[in-house]
Amino acid sequence: MSREFNLAVVGATGAVGEAMLSILAERRFPVKNIYALASRRSAGSTVRFNGESLVVRDLDAFDFSGVEIGLFSPGATVSEIFAPRATAAGCVVIDNTSRFRYETDVPLVVPEVNPHAVSGFKNRGIIANPNCSTIQMVVALKPIYDAAGIERINVCTYQSVSGTGRKAIDELAIQSKAMIDGDPVRAQVYPKQIAFNVLPHIDDFQANGYTKEEMKMVWETRKILEDESLLVNPTAVRVPVYYGHSEAIHVETKRKLTAPEARVLLRAAAGVTVLDEPSP
């Protein structure tokens, strides 16, 4: 009989928390007991898991001593408080927020790219999850990096509103309807209207002129690939799509690599599907 685990999903009422619960059920993760945790105001509500309703518990009052794995996506400030509390009780935390990504004693892991880094969780009991745009990029670039090295990455992201959360999803729907109906459009989640628009501005601008979202791709790619010399030039754009990010990536390799050779590498890579329709 396979081992089963006691799990807690922190931030279970958010868009990411709900996706975590859905994927755990879809992949039939061996769950013994699962706890849906959120803020006090959400306690008592319900979320769905594997066709059943889970009652949401108050994170602040929860005892992690019986939990083996905690999946955290409650926001960085909440993770800062409760992730150490969970690890002190013996729970291994996999944190989806930005709070621990850049700390040297916390591994930043993409399973298809640097699974060896997982062992670093023993330092503090925490495994950090990278930014969404970084993950999909490094999965595709890892086989190319290993085969030919990479000198420079130029990347432009096209990120859906789901990356901001449920309020942004609702805002896109409301604004789209207002535009079609000819009604006034109000922007509350984003600084400008997102419906039928694109916003080349995600997160705050930094002193170097890049946004924080863009710099995450620089910092995280270097840490995951363990290459501080890697040049990364990102542009992050929010687009009026509900779910699903896409990226246009141009790379300069250190050694010559032809397009057919790259296709062979990508077709063999874990987590990559090549959809290629070259001209005849």
N, C-alpha and C positions, 0 to 999 in steps of 0.2 A: 504494500500500500504506500502511495507516495505521501510525502510529508505535506501537511497543511499548515498555513500560517495565520496568525492573528494580525489583522491589518487595521490601520486607521487612515481615513482620508480626511485631511484637514483643509477646510475651504470647500466642503462638499456641496454647498448650495450654489457655488459659482459655476461659470461656464466650463472652466478647466476641471473643477472637481467632478462635475457631472460626466465629463468626457472620461475621466479616470475610472469612474465606476462602470461606465459603459464598456470600456476596453477590458477591464478586469473580467467582466462577465463574458464578453465576446471571446476572449482568449482562454476562458475556463481556468483562470489562475486558481491554484489550490488554496482556497480560503477556508479557514475553520470558523473564525468569527471576524466580522467586519464592522467598523464603527464609523459613522458619518459625523464629522465634527465641524462646527461653525461657531459664529459669535452667539452671544446670549440672546440677541433679538431673533435669531433663526432657530434657536433650540425649541424642539417640539414640533417643528414642521417635518415634512417627509421628503425623501429623495428615492429614486428607483434604483434597484440593483438586482439583476438577474430575475426580472419579472416580479419582484416583491418590493414592498415599501420599507424603507429604513427610517426610523425616527432619528432626527438630527439631535445630537447632544451638544451641550455647552462646552466649548473647548477649554474655557478658563477653569472649569470644575472637573475636567476629565483626568483620570489616573492612567498614565501610560505604562504602568508596570506590567500589565498583562499583554502588551502589544509588542510584536517583533519587528514590524515594518510600518513606518509612517510615511505616507505620501502627502507632501505639503505643497499647497498652492493657495495660501491665504493672503499673500502680499508680503513684501520684504520686512516691514516693521513687525508684523505678527510672527513671522518665522524667527526673527531675531530673538523674540522672547520665548517662544514655545518649542523651537527645535532643541535648544540646550536642555530644556526641561524634560523633553521626551528622551533624549539620549542619556540623561542622568538616570532615567528609570530603566535603561537597558534596551530601548527601542532604536533601531537603525533608521535614520531619517533620510529620505530621498526628497530633496528640496527643489521645487520648480521655480522659486523666486530668484531674484538677483542677489540676495543677501550674502551668500557665502561663495559665490563663483570665483572671486578674485583672491581669496585667501589661500596662501601657499600650502597650508596643511589640510585643505579640503579638496578632494579630487573632483574634477569637472569631467563628466563622463558621457560619451556617446558610445553605446555598446558596439556598434559596427566599426568604430574608429579606434578607440583606445580602451578596450575592455581591461587591459592590464592595470589601469589606473584605479579600478574599483577597490583594490586592496588597501588603498589609502584611507578608506573609511575608518580604519582602526584608529586613526589619529584622534578623531573627535566624534565618530559615530555618525558622520554626515556625508552624503554624496550629493554634489550639486548637479543640477540639470542646466544645460546651456540655454541661451536665448533661442527661440524658435527658428529664426533665420540662420543662425550659426549652425544649428543641427543639420538642416537639410543641405547646406552648402558643404560642410566637411564630410558628410557621408558620400557625396558625389566626388569630392576632390581627393579623398584619401588614396584611392588606387593610383591616381595620376601622380600624387605627391610621392608615393612609394616607388613608382617606376621611373620617374623622370625629374623629381624635385620640382619645387615651385618657387619662382623668384618673386612674382607679383600677382595679386588677385585684384581685379576690378569687378565690382559686383553692384548691381542695382536690384533692390528688392521691391516687390509689389505685394504689400501685406494687407490681408483682409481685416475687417473691423473686429472679427472675433478675437484678435490678439489684444484688443483693449478690454474686452469683457462684454458681459450681457447688456450693459447700458448702451454701449456703442452699437451692438446688433440692433437693439430697439430703435436707436436714433436713426440708423440708416433706413429702416423700414418706415418710420414716421416721416422722415424727410422725403423719401421717394414718393410716398403717397401724396404728400403736400405738393410736390413738384408736378405730379401728374394731374392733380385736381386744381392746380393754379392757385394754391393757398400760400401764405407766407411761410418761409422756412426758418426755423430757429436752430442755432448751433449751441449745444450745451456741453457735450462730451469733448468735441474737438473745437479748436479755435475758429475754424471755418466750416462751412457746409461740406459734408462728405458725399451726399447723394449727387450722382452725375458729375463728380469732381475727383481730382486726385490731390493729395496733400504731401508735398516733399518735405515733411517735417514730422518726425516721430520722436517724442521725448524732448528734453531740454537741449538747447545748443550749448556746446562746450567752448572753452577759450580758444581752441584751435579751429573753430568754425564748423566742425562736425557735430551732429547731434549725439546724445548719449546712446541712442539705439544703434547708430552707426559705429560708435567706438566699442560697443559691446562685441561687434563682429571682429574688430581688430584684436581686442584683448583676449577674447575667448578662443579664436582660431589659433592664435599663437600658443596659448596654454594647452589646448587639446592636442595639437600637432607637435608640441614641445619644440617650438622653433621661434625664438624671439626675433630672428632676423627677417622673418616673413613680412613682406609689404602687402598691406591690405587697404584698398581704397573703396569704401562703401558709400552708396547713396540709398537711403531708406525712404520709401514712398508708401503712403497709405492709400488704398484704392477702394472704390465702392463695391466690394464683394463681401458676402457674409462670412464664408469659410474658405480657407485655403490660401497659403502664401505661394508666390512664385518668384523666381530670381533669374536674371540674365547675368551670366558669369563669363568673364574673359580672363584667362590665365596665361602667364608667361612662364614656361618651364625652364629649368636649368639645363636640361639635356633635350635634344631633339625628340619630338614625339609626333607621329603623324596622326591624322584624324582616324584612319582605320585602326591604328594601334590603340587609340584612346577608346574607340567603340568596343573593342575586344575587352579591354580592362573594365569598362563600365558594365558590360553585360555580365561579367563574372563577379561583380562586387555585391556584397551583402546589402540589402536595403535599396538597391537601385534597379529601376526598370527602364530600359532604353526604348523610347518611342521615336524612331528615326525614319523619316521619309525623304531621303536625298533625291535630288533632281535626276531624271534619267540621263 
